[in-house]
Amino acid sequence: MRSLLSKTALILALVSLSGAAARAAEPAAPTAPVWEHKLSDFSDADYRYAVEQVLQDYETTTGRHLVPGAKKKVGLKIYADSGPGLATPFGLVRAIIASLEKRGFERQNIFLVGLNPLRLRLTGYLPSFATGILPFPGHPVYVLESGKFYDPAWFYDSPLPSRFDPISNDQAVKNAAGGKSITTTEEDRKSFLATPLFLDADFWINLPVYTDHPVLGINGALVNATLWNASNTFRFFKSPATAPAAVAEMAAIPELRESWALNIASLQLYQFIGGPYFNSLYTASEPRLLMTTDPVLLDSIMLERINAVRKRNGFDPVTEDDARMLDFAQQLGVGSTDTAHVTWRKINDGK
């Protein structure tokens, strides 16, 4: 059994850190650069040009080519969990698909992964019942809460209480337990991982959208790859002490990290307060595309941007204590929070 057991002693030690103690150690300098490309009108053509430029520079800089390997498949972890109005932009997904097909991936071997069927349908990633139109014809869309894409041999084991969300989490637990309406204590403590990304694909690309979060501080690359990528995870939101530790520890799972190639975020729309549920009154937009291999660094950069917008609008910032998830993930070696020493690779189209 390939269970991914919780490092309980380590996480308890992290959770027990005071804010002052967490800030005492200097953050490790980032080793991964951050690519930035200016956008103009968020059209499909705009995204296609920007994505191809940053991917080409990534391949030249790192020597890693994003081409088919032994499995000949690639996964895209999309985000739709804020509901209609705030999801991974279609233009960005189409652009990445075009670049991957250019590099030799066949259409049916580029798959999308999302969590909730209703939100995927409301945001357009699944066809509406009225029209039946497929937004990405030929590309499989794996809906995790269908229960079809969890492997009972791969799970994150934590004694934290389950069934916290009275509406959606009971069904999620039931799906993870193979459709049983009554689950055991052992089953309740497991969060099953979405295996297509790290077992079926040569690599996968994370496509987060950014909001603030009342428990985690920030909802972005780390959360999209962990809590929105596994079953039975609503239980972690019961306490501000448990969710940050769970995100950091799940992000540190070696099998997940080995195939986790890139994090690409469009700043076409992000939310600075009231998240993770979409509220159009509290959104901002910047004509930028950001990409890096380091999800902690990307989240840290975006936290600064969110706080800057909050300040301009008269709201208190998200503090370091509110976003302890980033410090925890850094301590587990997932990435760096040091935004002062970022190596920027700004790829502009000259327009």
C-alpha positions in Angstrom: 0.0 0.0 0.0 1.5 3.3 -1.0 -0.1 5.4 1.7 1.3 9.0 2.0 1.3 9.3 5.8 1.1 12.6 7.6 4.4 13.6 9.3 2.5 14.4 12.4 5.3 15.4 14.6 6.8 17.8 12.1 3.5 19.4 11.3 2.6 19.8 14.9 6.0 21.5 15.4 5.3 23.8 12.5 1.8 24.7 13.7 3.1 25.5 17.2 5.5 28.1 15.9 4.5 31.6 16.9 4.4 34.3 14.2 7.6 35.9 15.5 9.5 32.5 15.5 8.3 31.8 12.0 9.7 35.1 10.8 13.0 34.7 12.7 14.6 32.5 10.1 15.6 34.2 6.8 13.8 32.6 3.8 15.8 30.6 1.4 16.7 32.5 -1.7 14.6 31.4 -4.7 16.4 29.1 -7.1 13.6 29.2 -9.8 13.2 32.2 -12.0 9.8 33.8 -12.7 8.8 34.5 -16.3 6.6 37.5 -17.0 4.9 38.4 -20.3 2.7 41.4 -20.8 -0.7 40.9 -22.3 -2.7 43.3 -24.3 -6.4 42.3 -24.8 -6.7 38.7 -23.2 -7.7 37.4 -26.6 -6.8 33.8 -27.7 -4.1 35.2 -30.1 -2.7 37.3 -27.2 -2.5 34.3 -24.9 -1.1 32.0 -27.6 1.8 34.4 -28.4 2.6 35.0 -24.7 2.5 31.3 -23.7 4.7 30.2 -26.6 7.2 32.9 -25.9 7.6 32.0 -22.2 7.7 28.3 -22.9 10.4 28.7 -25.5 12.5 30.8 -23.1 11.9 28.2 -20.3 13.1 25.4 -22.5 16.2 27.4 -23.6 17.0 28.5 -20.1 16.5 25.2 -18.3 17.3 22.7 -21.0 14.1 20.9 -20.3 11.9 20.3 -23.3 8.1 19.9 -22.8 7.7 17.0 -25.2 6.1 13.6 -24.9 7.9 11.0 -22.8 7.2 7.4 -22.1 3.5 8.0 -21.1 2.9 10.5 -24.0 0.3 12.3 -21.8 0.2 15.7 -20.1 -2.3 17.1 -17.5 -3.6 20.6 -16.9 -4.9 21.3 -13.4 -7.5 24.0 -14.0 -9.3 26.0 -11.4 -13.1 26.6 -11.3 -13.8 26.4 -7.6 -14.7 30.1 -7.1 -17.7 29.5 -9.3 -18.8 31.5 -12.5 -16.8 34.6 -13.1 -13.5 33.5 -11.7 -11.9 30.4 -13.3 -8.8 29.6 -15.4 -9.3 31.6 -18.6 -10.2 29.6 -21.6 -7.8 31.6 -23.7 -4.9 30.5 -21.5 -5.9 26.8 -21.7 -6.3 27.0 -25.4 -2.8 28.6 -25.8 -1.1 25.9 -23.6 -2.9 23.2 -25.5 -1.7 24.7 -28.8 1.9 24.9 -27.6 1.8 21.3 -26.3 0.4 20.0 -29.6 3.1 21.9 -31.4 5.6 19.9 -29.3 4.2 16.6 -30.3 1.3 15.8 -27.8 -1.8 14.3 -29.5 -5.1 16.0 -28.7 -6.6 13.1 -26.7 -3.5 12.9 -24.6 -3.8 16.4 -23.2 -6.3 16.1 -20.4 -7.8 18.6 -18.0 -8.4 18.0 -14.3 -11.0 19.8 -12.1 -12.7 19.1 -8.8 -16.4 19.8 -8.7 -18.8 18.9 -11.5 -21.3 21.7 -10.9 -18.6 24.4 -10.8 -16.9 23.0 -13.9 -20.3 23.1 -15.7 -21.2 26.6 -14.5 -17.8 27.9 -15.5 -18.1 26.3 -18.9 -15.5 23.6 -18.6 -18.2 20.9 -18.9 -20.9 21.3 -21.6 -24.2 22.8 -20.6 -27.1 20.5 -20.6 -28.9 22.9 -22.9 -26.3 23.1 -25.7 -24.0 20.1 -25.1 -21.2 22.1 -26.7 -17.8 20.8 -25.6 -15.4 23.7 -24.8 -12.3 21.6 -25.5 -13.4 18.9 -28.0 -11.1 15.9 -28.0 -9.5 16.7 -24.6 -10.7 14.5 -21.7 -11.9 16.5 -18.6 -11.4 14.5 -15.4 -13.9 15.4 -12.7 -12.4 14.4 -9.4 -15.5 14.4 -7.3 -16.9 11.7 -9.6 -14.8 9.4 -7.6 -13.4 7.7 -10.7 -9.9 9.2 -10.6 -8.8 8.3 -7.0 -6.6 5.2 -6.4 -7.2 3.6 -3.0 -3.5 2.9 -2.8 -2.6 6.6 -2.9 -3.8 8.8 -0.1 -2.8 11.4 2.4 -3.4 10.1 5.9 -4.4 12.6 8.6 -6.4 12.2 11.8 -8.0 15.6 11.4 -11.8 15.4 11.5 -13.7 14.8 8.3 -17.2 15.8 7.1 -16.8 19.4 8.0 -18.8 20.8 5.1 -22.4 19.6 5.7 -23.4 20.0 2.1 -20.6 18.8 -0.2 -18.1 17.0 2.0 -20.4 14.1 2.9 -20.7 13.3 -0.8 -16.9 13.7 -1.3 -16.3 11.2 1.6 -18.8 8.8 0.1 -17.2 9.0 -3.3 -13.7 8.4 -1.9 -15.0 5.4 0.1 -16.3 3.7 -3.1 -19.9 5.0 -2.9 -20.6 3.7 0.6 -23.0 5.9 2.6 -21.3 4.9 5.9 -17.6 5.2 6.2 -15.2 3.9 8.8 -12.9 6.0 10.9 -10.0 4.8 8.9 -11.6 5.9 5.6 -12.6 9.3 7.1 -9.0 10.2 7.9 -7.9 9.6 4.3 -7.7 12.2 1.5 -7.3 10.3 -1.8 -5.1 11.9 -4.4 -5.9 12.5 -8.1 -3.5 10.0 -9.6 -3.8 10.9 -13.3 -1.5 13.9 -12.8 1.4 12.0 -11.3 0.8 8.4 -12.5 -0.6 8.8 -16.0 1.2 11.9 -17.3 4.8 12.7 -18.3 4.3 16.0 -16.4 1.5 18.3 -15.5 1.0 22.1 -15.4 -0.8 24.0 -12.6 -3.2 26.8 -13.8 -4.4 28.6 -10.6 -6.5 31.7 -10.3 -5.9 33.9 -7.3 -8.2 34.9 -4.4 -7.7 35.7 -0.7 -8.9 32.9 1.7 -10.3 33.3 5.2 -8.3 30.2 6.5 -5.3 29.9 4.3 -4.6 33.6 3.6 -4.2 33.0 -0.1 -5.8 30.6 -2.6 -3.6 30.0 -5.5 -0.9 27.6 -6.9 -0.4 25.6 -3.7 -4.1 25.1 -2.9 -5.0 24.3 -6.5 -2.5 21.5 -6.5 -3.5 20.0 -3.1 -6.8 20.7 -1.4 -8.6 21.2 -4.8 -6.8 18.1 -6.1 -7.9 15.4 -3.6 -10.9 14.0 -1.9 -12.1 14.7 1.7 -10.3 17.9 2.2 -13.0 20.3 3.4 -12.2 18.9 6.9 -9.0 20.8 7.0 -10.8 24.2 6.9 -12.3 23.6 10.4 -9.3 25.3 12.0 -6.8 27.9 10.8 -4.1 25.6 12.3 -4.9 22.5 10.2 -5.4 23.7 6.6 -2.0 25.4 6.2 -0.2 22.3 7.5 -2.2 20.0 5.2 -1.5 22.1 2.1 2.2 22.3 2.8 2.6 18.6 3.5 0.5 17.5 0.5 2.6 19.8 -1.7 5.8 18.2 -0.5 4.7 14.7 -1.6 7.6 13.5 -3.8 5.5 11.7 -6.4 3.4 14.8 -6.9 6.4 17.2 -7.1 8.4 15.0 -9.5 5.8 15.5 -12.3 4.7 19.0 -11.4 6.4 20.9 -14.2 5.1 24.5 -14.1 2.7 27.0 -12.6 1.2 29.5 -15.0 -1.2 32.2 -13.8 -3.0 34.9 -15.8 -3.7 38.1 -13.9 -6.7 38.7 -16.2 -8.8 38.6 -13.0 -8.0 38.0 -9.4 -9.9 38.7 -6.2 -8.4 40.6 -3.3 -11.1 40.2 -0.5 -14.1 38.0 0.1 -12.6 34.9 -1.5 -12.6 32.2 -2.4 -16.2 32.7 -3.6 -16.4 35.1 -6.6 -17.4 38.7 -5.9 -17.0 41.0 -8.9 -16.9 44.1 -6.6 -13.5 43.0 -5.2 -11.6 41.9 -8.3 -8.5 43.4 -10.0 -7.0 42.9 -13.4 -3.5 43.3 -14.7 -2.3 42.5 -18.3 0.3 40.0 -17.2 1.1 36.3 -17.4 3.4 34.8 -14.7 5.1 31.4 -14.9 7.5 29.6 -12.6 8.3 26.1 -11.3 8.1 27.4 -7.7 4.4 27.5 -6.4 5.5 29.0 -3.1 7.2 31.9 -4.8 4.3 32.5 -7.2 1.8 32.5 -4.2 4.1 34.9 -2.3 4.3 37.3 -5.3 0.6 37.3 -5.7 0.0 37.8 -2.0 2.0 41.0 -2.3 -0.1 42.1 -5.2 -3.4 41.3 -3.4 -2.2 43.2 -0.4 -1.3 46.2 -2.5 -4.8 46.3 -4.0 -6.4 45.8 -0.5 -4.4 48.8 0.7 -5.5 51.0 -2.2 -9.1 50.1 -1.3 -8.8 50.7 2.4 -8.7 47.0 3.6 -6.2 45.5 6.0 -3.5 43.3 4.5 -3.3 39.5 4.7 -0.6 39.1 7.3 2.2 36.5 7.4 0.4 34.8 10.3 -2.7 34.6 8.1 -0.7 33.0 5.3 1.4 30.6 7.4 0.9 28.0 4.7 3.7 29.7 2.7 6.2 29.4 5.6 5.2 25.8 6.2 5.7 24.9 2.5 9.1 26.7 2.5 10.2 24.7 5.5 9.3 21.5 3.8 11.4 22.4 0.8 8.5 23.1 -1.6 9.8 26.6 -2.6 10.8 30.0 -1.4 8.9 33.0 0.0 11.8 35.4 -0.7 10.2 37.8 -3.2 13.0 40.4 -2.7 15.5 38.2 -4.6 13.4 36.9 -7.5 15.2 36.4 -10.8 12.8 37.9 -13.3 12.7 36.9 -16.9 10.5 39.5 -18.5 9.6 38.4 -22.0 7.8 41.3 -23.8 6.4 41.4 -27.3 7.5 45.0 -27.9 4.0 46.3 -28.4 
